[in-house]
Amino acid sequence: MISLELARYRSASQRARVFSESWIEANFDCPKCFGSLERTPNNTSAKDFVCSPCGYGFELKSKQGLFGNQVVDGAYQTMLASIRSDARPHLLLLSYTTDYQVRDVTAVPRQFLIEEIVIPRKPLGQHCRRAGWQGCNLNIGMLPLDGRIKFVSNFRNAPREIVSAAWKQAEFLDNYKAAKRSWIAVTMALVRQLNKRSFTLGELYELEGEARKAFPNNAHVKEKLRQQLQHLRDRGWLHFESKGNYRLSDATLRVTD
C-alpha cells in the first residue's frame, strides 16, 4: 500500500525517489564510521548523500525488482570523469517491491568503480531533445563479491560487524590509481570465479581469456595477473603457499559467508 507521503506524488519515478531516499536517510549508516547520511542539495552531480563525520559521498540508484548484472547509469563521459576523480562517491543499489518494501541494498565501494565496467550506450539521435547525449551502463556482474557488499539481502539486514569487516577488507584498493585498481579488481573477480579456497597459478591462467576481454590492448595478461597476486598477497587478501600455489585469507573467505 502506498503511504500518504508517497500518494502526494503522481509519477512512479517520483515515488521511487522519495521512498528510497527517505529509507536510506533513516536506516543506512556509513560503513566506515557508522555516521548517519545526509541528503545533498537537489541536482548535486553524482552524489545523493554525504556522511558528515568522514566525508564519504554516496550515489543512490533504486529499482522496483532486482538489479541484474548491468545497472543503468547517467552520462558516459561524466561517469568516466567521476571514476578518475579522488572525490568519486560510493554506489548504493536499493531494490524494492511493488508495495514499497526494501528487498535488497547493495553497496559498491568507490574503489571498485573502474572504467572497465562502464559500457557506453548509443548516443541519442538527432530527433531527440538531447541529441548526441550518450549514457552508459555499469557491468557490476564483472566485479568480485568484495565489490558488491550486501547490507540488506532478501529483506534481512546483514549484521553490522560483518558489513564493516567486508568494507574494511577491501579498503586497501582505494589507495591505488585508476589503472592499478582496474587490474587488481579484475584479478580478484577471477580468483573468486574459481570458487576455491586454495588455487594454483595454472587454474587462474585458464581464465586468461576473461582478463583479455577486460584489457584487450594488453599483450602481457599472464604477467599482469601474476603481478596482481603479489599485491593481493602483500595486502593480506590471499597467502602464498608455495611456488604457483595460493590460498585465500580467512578474512577474504568471510566475505562470502
Summary of the structure (lengths in Angstrom):
residues: 257
radius of gyration: 19.5
end to end distance: 34.4
largest distance: 64.6
contacts: 736
relative contact order: 0.10
helix: 40%
strand: 25%
